Amino acid sequence: MVICEGQLRGAFKGFKNTDTVFEFYGGRKWKQAVYQYEYFYAYMPQAKVIQEGGGYVLKVQGMSSSVAVRPV
């Protein structure tokens, strides 16, 4: 189930660590829940947060992998 969908604010530089916060236009923020490093640069990419099982996953347009996130 899609929980949140839209554009991420500013420059997106991929997945890093558990301090990484992803902010959607409209103000919703999600924090990376696990360490997973993958560099990918995009300016204001389309993205969505999907509920899978008991958690949430962020998928960013142009990236083949996704990352576990939690609401801020």
Phi, psi and omega in degrees: 000131179281124181265321185211138181212141179158206181261140172279146180284136171069205183277126177260129183239026175092194181263141181230273185219188186286359174267354185284127180244135178249125182244128176272152169299135186107348172100347181292134181239143179227139181251139178298130187267342182223158174284123176203112183259124173206115182278134176202121181259132174205145178261119180051056182287157172287142180208164174210150176253128183241138175276123179230120182062234180262010184223190182235147181229135176262128175242128182245134181302131180098347179256139179277334180258168178231173182221147177288135180226167173222152180293148178263000000 
